[in-house]
Amino acid sequence: MDRKWLLPSLLASSSLLVACGGGSDDEPQPGDNTGAKGSIKVMVQGLPAGAEADLTLTGPSNYSEDISTTTTLNALATGEYKLTATSRSVNQALYQPNEESITVDLSSNEEETITITYRTSVNAEGTVTGFGSVYVNGVRYETTPEQQANLKVGMQVNLQGKQGADGGFAVADSITYDATAKGVVTAVDYANQTITVLGQEFGVDKRTKLTIAFTELNTGDFVEISALHQGQGQYTATRIDVEELNGEFEVEGKVSELNLDAKTFKLGALIVDYSQATEVEGTIENDAIVEVEASNLPVEGVLLADSIEVESANSAPSGAVAKFEGIVTQVSDDAFAIGGHNFILSDETDFKKGDDDDLKVGMRVFVLAVVTDDGLIAKKVRFDKQSEIELTGVIDAIDLEAQTLTVFGSSYFVDNYTQFEDESDAEDKELKLEKLNIGDVVEIEAFGFEDAYVVRDLERISASDFNDQQEHEVEGKVTAVNAAEQTITVGKLVFAINGATELELESDVDLTKFFEQVAAGDIAEVDYVIQGDALIATKVEVDDKDDDFDDRTFELTGKVSDFNPVDATFSLNGKTVFFDENTEFKNGIFVNDDFVEVKAIQRADGSVFALKIEIESEDGIELEVEGDVTNFVSASEFMVNGISITTDNNTEFKDGSSENLANGVSVEVEGVLTEDNVLLAKKVEFDDDDAEELEIAGVIEDLVKDSPFDYQFNLGAQRVQVNANTEFKHGNFEKLDNGLEVEVEGYTTDGVTVVAKELKFQAIKYVEVEGLITQVDSATMFYVLGQKIKVSEQTQFEDGGQSDIATGKNVEVEGYLVTEDGETYIQAEKVEFED
């Protein structure tokens, strides 16, 4: 500090004081050892680390002191002091003090404290991620109750305010919310999780807040959407609310194909006609971001606008801070863009939770920038990567200093970017890490960074929704596979796999094939139960990245209603589901009120078709295990493949009885897992010692139907018998036909007839083909690039119809492969005529 008042440090005598005009002992001066004294503490906050403040303290007897950081001034004469503060520019950001000057009256033996808080003006556009005031773009802004009264997690807001360095001491001056879209859902893609509203496509990801399950959304629903813009007519939804139709429609987007004469432009695929708009605020031009309001739905793709508001350019003054959340739409060596905003990169740009190589089109980011005459200079880019693990569990530990919580022995890091929501009975709108407790049940979605997992979304649920006896689910990236110990690690969670674990790749596989084919980096969905400190996998399904058809699948769960065997339909959560000969049934044929899990696809006409229907037991978790009996004590206490098994009076024994149970006996057991993690056998089937196990494949010939569930046919030189106990894959009894290729696992006792335990049809394969029609055989059959194509009543046509099928027409066909009598063709779901 630079002292501006000067007094001799040593005075020779009191006469010298008189000679120099000094005051008497009754008027002490700073530095005197006489008279009443006090002290002043000056607190400086809000500036970046290492930055100096520009403060001056003045007081009695021409006292003046320059101050640059927090300090305490002692032995000050009593009287009035004034602290003057001046703005500072640090790293191109202008920091202004909360007060330009503050005056205090210092009394004897007292300490006065003066606090100067530096803040910079801030304009923030982003998602509300939490409350207690309001969290936006990783910063907690102090708000009034009125400002946050109608806000919800997931809403996109524009916030004007002030904040110190690193988001400290942030205050919101105003918060405004406008929906990205309000309208009727015109299309739903359940597999790719997108909906179309007012011609705009909105994707749903792990962070999207939904008031209902996505699979419960239907065309015709009226929705209000908050979203991030990611391209022409495409968005990522951050919140979707289903509401009652109210006659008010709204959409936001980037203008293209502006026609000033016709007064029309496009937002994505939507044409906007503003010729009758009563209010147009701003100048409409291509690439401008506009908000359109209307009172009627679009007619033939045209929305008649009532009013249009053009989003103004960032008007923040030079030196202000701008904070944005968005999807990267453009990247170059020295710049990038999100949501219509362009940012300049420099050597000083700080990348968080990633590096500059992660800055790619499609990446979701939070950006802190400074407004300059040259544009927005990106100072910090924080990546929000896709979730790599989703899990539900009980909190074992909380470390507030490290900002982590522990679930199943693994730590997960949270920060101000983590989105919190409380769906437990507490319904705490201001839920944060500090309010969580050991023993709380949480649902976590996180991504990996270095050696840690960063939580994107945390939701607390009621403890009654989670217990050790239930079957739970984790989805995420496989990080380790250990065939020797028979474990698979997803994220940081290690799951034990045993003989009862259902393993599914392209189809069901055994332990050996599973560990041969699964590798780190695969995406797995694991159903598991908790046994003490261990996680035991009951089912592991690994995504087959090479199967295009798998990209179209999604799952539905619920209770069956309106089962109609004639039309081959049923209802699930109000949604009509179709099935046919290609549908695989597991655990029997379902009936009304059965709880089922359905693996489905959405056909081109929007209808839902079931590929697989599995009846879920209301008694508990169903498991199957096959192998030799070990650790036999009695019929009610033995093991198979490491699984503890018991029987009761309801257990069905096949090809033997309870008296035949003994160590070394080969059995197949189906049952339900009890609360004690013991498999209560519903059925125990003994292997026939005289039977020879076989696996054969070929084309069905000479098919004979003896009864609804009994068939015989030839497969090469073998006669195959199918009965009610045969398990079908990729189809059911109705699909059996001559000419179909199948694989059969079974046994024979006479060397002639094979009794099929499992019969596998070829899986449905989804394909696309584009080209000229080279041959037309009939109104329902034609050829493209040498590939036979059939159409049916369910085939959807775009930009033409069935009558337009002709040689030379250019078409794009989507459908699935069908093989009949040794001939393969495409069953078309959609035919689109190209120009």
N, C-alpha and C positions, 0 to 999 in steps of 0.2 A: 504494500500500500504506500501511497505517496502523500506524506504529510505536507499540507500547504501553509500551516501556521508555524512560525518560528519563534522560539524563546530560548534564551541561553540555558544550557543544561545546568550550569552552576552560577549562582549569583554571589558576588563577593560580599555584599552587605545590604542592609535595608536602605542605606543612603543611595546606593546605586539604583535601587528600584525607584526611589523618588526622583532621582536625576533623569531616569528614562521615561517617566510618566507612567510607571506600573501602578496597578490597583493596590488597594489595601488588603489586609488579611480577611476583610469581610466580603471581598469579591474575588473568590478563587478562580484561577485560570486552568485550563487543561494542562496537566503536567505538574500542577502544584501538589504539594503534599499536605496542604491545609484546606480547610473548608469542607462543605458537604459534597459527596461524590456519588455517582451512580454508574450504571453500565447499560449499553445498548447492544443487543444481539441482532444482527442482520442475517436473515435466512434467505438464501437464493435457491430457487428450484425451477424445474421445467426446461432448462437449457440442456443441449447435448453434452455428454461427458467430455470434460476438457475445455468446454467453451467458457469464456469469461463474461461476467455481467458488466454493465456500464452504469455504476451507481456512484452518487456523491452524497455524503452526509455533511450538513452544515449545522452550526450551532452557535452558542454564546461566544462572545469575544473573538469573532472572525474564525471560529473553528471550521475546518473543512478537511474532509477525508475522502479519497477515492477508494471505492470498494469493488472487487471483481469476483468475490466468492463469499460463501458463508463465513462470517467472522463475528467475534465479540469484542467490543471496544470497552475497556475498563477505565476507571478513575476519571470519568467525565464530570465536568461541572454540571450542576443542576440547571435546568432551564429548558427552553424550547429548541428541539432539533427537527430538521427537515431532511428527509431522504428523497433524492431525485433520481428517477430511473429512466434510462434511454433504451430504445429498441436496439436489437442486435441482429445482424445477418450472419447466419451460420450455415455453411453448405448450401447456399442459395436460398435458404428458408428464412423468412423474416419473423423473428420472435419479439413479441411486444409484451411489456410488463402489464400486470393487472392494474397497477396504479402508476401514473406518471410521477406523483409525489405523495409522500405520507409525512405527517407532522405528529410528533409525540412530545409530551411534557415530562421531562425526566426529573424525578424527585430523589431526595437523598436516600442512599442505601437501597435503591431499587434497581431492577433490571427490566428494561423495556425490550420487547421483541417486535421487530418489523419483518414481515414476510413479503417477499417479492416473487411472484410466480410468472414466469415467462411462458407465453403460449403463442402458437401460430394459428392463423385462420385455417380452417379445414373444411373441405367439401368432400363428403363420403357418400359413395353409392355402393350398396351391398345388401347382404342378407342379414336379417335379425337372427342372431344365433343364441341369444339368452337375455335374461332380465336380471334386474337388481342394480341398477338403472337399465340401460339398454346396451347390448354388445353388438357392434357392427364392424366388420373387417378387422377383428382381433382387438378392438379397443372398447373399453367400458366408458360410456358417456353418461355423465350425470344428467338426469332428466327430471322433469316435473311429472307428477302422476297423470296430468292431463295429456302430456306428450306421448306417453306410452300406453294410454288406456285401451286403445283399439288395436294395438299391434300384437302380432303373433309370430312365433318362431317360423322362419321360412319366408316371411314377407320381404320383398325388395323395397328399400326405402332410400330417400335422398335426405342426407343429414347435413345441416350447416351448423358449424360450431367452432370451438377452439380446443387446442390440445397442446401439451408440452411434448418434449422429445420422447420418443418411444411410446407415445400414446398416453403418457401420464397426465394427470390433472385435466382430463378431457371433460368438456361441458358442451351439451347440445343446445343451440339457440333455437333450432326448428327441425322438425322431422316430418316429412311428407311421404305418403304412400299412394301409389297408383297401381292398380292391377295391370299386368302385361296383357291380359285378355279376359274378357267376360263373354261367354258364348256357349253354344250348344256343341257337344262332341259329335263330330260327323264321322270319325273313324277311330278305331282302337286296334293297335297291334300289340297283343298280349306278350308275344315272344320277345319282341324288341323293345317293349315297354315304351310305346309312344302313343300319343293321342293327337288328333287333328281338331283344331278349333279355329273357326274363321280363317281357314286356309293356311294356318300356321301349324307346324309340327312341333310338339312339345315332348321331349324325352324325359323319362323319369329315371333317376339314379338313386344311390343309397342314401343321399341326404335329403331327397324330396320328402316333404311332410304331406301326408295324405290323411284325409279324414275317414276314408274307407280303404280297404285293400285295393290295390291296382286292378286285380282280376275281377273286382266287383263293379268297375267302371263300365258303362255301356254307352253305345251311341244313343243320342237323344238326351243324355244328362246335361244339365246346365252347370257350368263350372266357372269359378273364379281362379285365375292362375297368376302366380308370381314366377318370373323366369329370368334366366340369363340368356342374352342373345348370343348365338354361336355361328350365325351365317344367315344367308338369305332365306327367310321363312322358317328357320330352325332355331329351337331354343332348348335349354335345359331347365325344367321346372324345379323351383325350389319349394313351392307350396301349391297344393291343389285342394280347393274346397268345393264340395258338391252342394249346390244351393237350389232354391226354388226359382223357376223361370220368372223374371220380373220385367221383361220387356226393355231392359237396358243392356246394350251390347257395346263392347269396347275392345280395341286391339291396338297394340303398339308395334312398330316395325320400321324397317329402312325402306325408303322410297326407291322404286325403280320404274323404268318405262313411263315416265311422266309425260302426259299429253296435255299441254296447256290449252289447246283448242277444245278438246272434248272434256277437259277437267276431270281426267282420270289418271290413276297411277296404280302400281301394284305393290302389295306387301306380300312377298313370297308368291304363293299361287293365287292370292285373293286380289281381285280388281276392286278398287275403291273409286266410286263416282261421287265427287264433291260438288257437282254442278248445282245442287240444291242446299248446300250447307249454309246454315244461317250465321256461322261464325268460323272464320279461319284466322288463327293467331299465329303470325310469323309467315315467312316466305317458304312455300313448298318448292323443293328442288330435289333432283336425284341424289341419293345417298343421305338425305336428311332423315333424322329420326322423328317420327310423328306419332301422335296419339289420336286415334279416330274413335268417335262416339256415334252410335246409331241407335235407332229405335225399332229396327226390323232386322230379321235374319237376311243373309245374302240370298239373292234370287239368281239362279244359274251362274253362281260364282261371282256375282257383283254385289258389293255392299254399298248401299246408298247412305252417305255420311250426313249426319246432322251437324257435326262440328269437328274441326281439326285443329290440333295444337302442335306446332313445330317446336321440338326441343331446342332450346337456345344453346349456343356454344358455351363452353366453360368461361364464365365471366369473373372468376376469382382473380384477385390482383396478383401481380408478380410478387413472388416470395411466399405465397400461400401454399399450403399442403393440400394435395388432392389424393383421396384414397378410393380405390375401385376394386370391385370383385368382378371377374368375368371369365369367359372362355376365349383363349387365344385364337384369333382368326387369321393373323398374318405375322410372319417372322422374317427378319433379315439380320444381317450381321450387326447392325447398329440401331435397330428399332423393332417394335412389335405393336400389335393392336389388339384391343379387346372392346367389345360392345360399342364400337364407333369412336373409341378414344385411341389416339396414337401416342406412343411413348418412345422416348429416346434413351438408348442404352449407353452407358459409359463404363470406364474402368472402375468407377466407384460404385456401380450397381451391386448391391449386396443380395445374394440369393440365399433363401432360407428353405430348409427341408428339401434341398435339391441343389443342382448347379445349372450353369447356363446351357448344358446339353439337354436338360429337361424342358427347356422353353420351346415347345412345339405347338403346332396348330392342334387345337382340341384340348390342350391342357387347361385345367381350371387354376386360376391364380388370384392372389390378392396383391395389389400394387400400391406402394406409397411413392408418390411423385411430388415434385416441386414445380409450381407454375413459374415459368420464365418467359422472356420475350421470344425465345427460340422454340418454345413448346413445353410439353410435360417431360421433365427429366426424371426417369425412374431411379429412385434411390434404393428401394427395397422391393424384391419380388419373393413372395412366400407361396410355395407350391401347395396345392390341395389335390393330392394324387388320389387315384381310385382306391377304394378299400380293397385290402388284400386278405382281410379276415373279418368274419362276422361271428359273434358268439354271445351266449347268454350265460351268466354265472353269478356266483355270490362273491362279494368283495371280501378278500382275506385281510388286506392291509391298505392303509392310506398314508402317503408321505407328502405332507403339505409343502415341505421345503423343496423336495424334488419334483413336486407336482405330478405324482404318479399314484396309481391305484393298482392293486394286485388281485388278479382273478385266476384261479386254478394254478397258483404259484408263479404266474408270469406277470411282469409289470407292464403297464400301459401309461404313456405320457399324455397329459392333457394340457391345453393352453387356452388362451383367450379366443382362439379360432375354433375350438371344440364346440359343437352345437349340443346344448343340453335341453332335455325335456323330461318332465316328471309325469309318468302315467300310473304311478302308484296311488294308493289311497291318500297320501299326503298332498298330492297335486300342488307341489311347490313351484310356482311360476318362476321363482328366482333361484332355481337349483344350480349349484356350482359344486366344484370338488369339495369346498369347505363345508358344504351342507350334507354330503354323503356320509354314511356310517358303515363301519364294518358289519357285515351281515346283510347289507342291502343287496337286492338282486338288480343287475344292470344288463342291458343289451348294448354291446359295443361294436362299432365298425371302425377299423383302423387301417392305416397303411404303414409299411415298413420304411424306416429311414435309418441308415447305418445299422446299429445294433438294437434299435428301439422300435417300438410300434407307437405311432402317433394317432390318437383317437380323433376321428372326424366327427362322430356322432355318438352320444351317450344318452340312453333312455333308461330311467329307473322304472321298474315295474313292481307290481305287488308280489310279496313273497309267496302268496298262495298260488301264483302262476308258475312256480318253479319248486320242484323238490327232487331229491335224489332218485326216487323211484320212477320218475317220468323219463321218457325218451326225449333227448334234446338234440339240437342240430347246430353244427358249425359248418360254415362255408368259407373257403379261402385257398390260398396258394400252398401247395405241398412244399415243405422246406427240407424234409429228410425222409428217407425210406430205409428201413432196417429189416431185411429179410430174416436174418439170424434170430433177432429178438421178436420178429413178427409185429412190428410197430410202424406206424406212419405218423409223421409230424406235420401238422397244419399250423402255420404261424409258429407259435411256441408251444402248442398243445400236442402232447404225445398220446396217441390212441393205440391201445392194444387190440390186435386182430386175432380172432380164434376161429375154430371150426364152425361156430354158429354165425359168424359175420357174413352177411350177404354182400358179395362183391360184384360190382357192375362196372364194366368198361363199355364196349360197344354192346355187350350183352353180359349175362352172368358168367363169371369165371371162377376157377378154384384158386386156392392160396398160391400155388406155384406160379400160375400164369399171371396172377395179380402182381406179385413182387417182381416178375420178369418185365412187366410192361409199364408199371407206374414209376415215375421219376420226379425229382424235385423240379418245380416249375409248373407241374400240372395243377389244374383247378379241381378241388375235391369238395364234395358235400358229404359230411359224416353225420350219421345218426348215432347217438351214443347214450350209455347209461353210466352213472357214477357208482363205483364200488370202492368205498373207503377213499383212498387218495388216488385211485386209478380211474382212468377214463376208458371204458370198454366200448369199442365200436360194434354196433349192431348192423349197420349198413354203411358201405362206402361206395359212393358213385363218383367216378372220375370222368370229367368232360372229355369227349372224343373230339379234338379240335379239327380233325380231318373230315368229320361227318357234317356236310352242309345241312342235312335235314335236321340234325340236332340243334342247329341255330334257331329253328322255328318252334321248338318245343317249350312248353311252360307247364307249371303244375297248378292244379286246383284241388282243394280239400273241402269236405263238407258232408252233409247228410243228404242222401238221395231222396228225391221226391218226384212225383209225376212220371214214374217209370212206364214207358210205352213200348212193349216188345214188338208191336206191329210196325211202328215207325222207327224203331231202334233209336229211341231218344230217352233222355231223362233230364231232370233239372238239378242243378247244383248251385246253391246260393243265388237262385233266381235266374241262372243262366242255362239255356238249353244246350245239352251236350249230345252229340251224335256218336254212334258206334256201329261197327259192322264186322265182317269176317276178318278184317285186319286188326281188330282190337284184341289185345292180350288180356285175359282175365286171370287174376291171381287171388288165391284163397276162395275160389268158387264164383258162382254167378250171383251178382248183387240183386237186392230187392229194395223196395222203399224203406226208408229209415236206416239203411246201412250207412255207416260212416266210411267214406272212401277217399283214397288219394288217386288222382287222375293225372297221368302224363298225357298232355294234349298238344295238338297243333291247331292253328287257325287257318282255315281254308280261304281261298281267294275271295269267296263271297262273304267272308266275315264270320262264318259259322265255326263252332268249336267241335273238333273231332277228337275222340279219345283213342290214343294209341295203346294205352295200358290202364286198366282199372284194378286197383288193389283194395280189397276190403280190409279195413283196419279193425282189429279186435277191440271191443269195449272192455274186455277183461284185463287188458294190459298189453305189454310188448310181446309180439309173436316172433319166435325164433325157430329155426330148423338146424339140426346138427346131425352129422352122419359120421360113423366110425365105430371103433371097437370099444366095448364096455371096459372101464378100468375102475379101480378103487371100489369094487362092488362090496357093499355091506348087506343090502337087502333090496327088494324091488322098489323100495321108496328112498333108497340112498345109494347112488352110484354116479359115475362120471363118464362122459363121452367127449373126446377132444378137449379136455380141460374144463368142460361145462358141468356143473353140479346139476343132477336131475333127480326128480322125485315123481312118483305116480300116485294116483288115488283111484277110487272106485269108478270114476268116469273115464279113466284112461282106456283107449281102444288099443288092443294088441292084434297085430296082423301077422299071419304066417307063424304064429307062436303064442305063448302066454307068458305071464309074469314068472312062471316057474323056469322058463328057458333063459332068463337073464343070468349072466355070469361073466366073469372076466374073460375077455377075448372074443365074446360074441359080437358079431357085426350087426348094428342096428341103425335105423334112421328114425330120429325123434322129432316130432313137431309139438310145440307147446307154447306156454305163456310164462314170461318172467315174473316171478313173485317179488314182493317187497324185500325178501331176503336174498334177492339175486339168484334164486334157484329156479331152474326151468321145470315147471309143472307140465308133465307130458300129457298132451291130448291124444296123441297116437304114437305107438312104438311099432315099427315095422321091422321084422327080422329078415336078414338076407337068406336066400335059399342057398345052402352049401353046394347044391348040385347045379346051380345056375351059373352061366358064363356071361360076364359083363361084356357088352359090345358097343362100339360106336360106328355107325355106318352113315353114308350119305349118298344121295342120288336123286333120280326123278321118279315121282310116283307113277305107277302103272297098275292097271287092273284093280282100281279102287272099288271096294264093296262096302256098303253101309248095312250092318247087321241090325243096328238100333240107333237111337239118337246119339249115344255116346260110345258106340262100338263100331270100329271100322277095321277093314283089312286091306292091304295093298302090297304090291311088290316093290322092292327097292333093290334093283339089280337082281341078284340071285336069292335074296332074302325075302321071306314073307314077314310083313310087319303087322302087329296087332295093336290097335289103339283103343283104350278104354277110359272110363271115367276118372281113373287115377293118373292118366297121362297129363303131364304139365306142358302146356303149349307156350312157345315164345314167338312174338311178332304176329300173332293171329290166334284163331280158335278153331273149333271143330268145323265151322261153316266154311272155312277157307280150304279144307282138304279137297283136292281135285287132281285128276290126272294131268301130268305134264309139269307139275310144280316141283322145284328143287327143294329138298328138305334135308336136315341132319337129324339123326335119331340116336339117342342114348337109351339103352335098355339091356335086357338079358334074355337068354334062351336056355331052355332046359332040354330041348330035343335037337338042337343044332339046325333046325329048319325055320321055326317061327320066333321072331324077336318081339318080346312084349316091350312096348315103348314106355319108358319112364319119363322121357322128355323128348319132345318133337319141336324142332326149331325151323320156322320158315325163314326165307330171306327177308331181312329188314327192309321196310319201305325206304327208298332212296329218292330224295328230292333233287330235281334237275331243272336246268334252264337251257333253252336252245334258241338261237336267233339266226334268221336267214330267210332265203326265198323259199316259197312253197314250190316244190318241184313236181309234185304229183298229187292228184286228188282222186281217191277211190270212191268216196261217197260223201254225203253231207256231214258224216261224223268221223271220217278218217282221211288223213292226208299225210304228206311226207315233207320234212324240212331237213336238209343236209343228210338225206338218206335215212333219217330216223322216223319211224312210224309214229303218228300222233292220233289219239282218239279224243273226241270231245263228247260231252254229255250234257244233260239238263243242268248240272251243277257248274259247268264251265262258265267263267265270267269273260265277257268280251269288252275290250276298250277300243275306242275310235273305230268301231266297226261291229259287225255281227256275224252270226254263223253263215248267213247267206253271202257274206263277202269273201268266204274262203274260195280262193281260186289260184291257179298256177301263176307264178310270177309275183304274187303278193309278198311283201316283206313283213314278217311277223316275229314277235318275241313270245315264246311259250314257256310257261311255268307249270310244272306238274311233277308226278312221281312215276317211277318205273314199275311196270307190271309185267310179269312173265306168265304166259298161258300157253300150254301145249308146246313148250320149248321155244316160243317166240316172245320177244320183249318189245314193249311199246311204251310210250309216254301217255299216261292218263292226264289230260290237260286240266288244270285248275283255272288258268287264265291264258287268254290269247289276246295280245295287244298288237294292233296293226300299226306299222311304222310308215312314215312318209317315204 
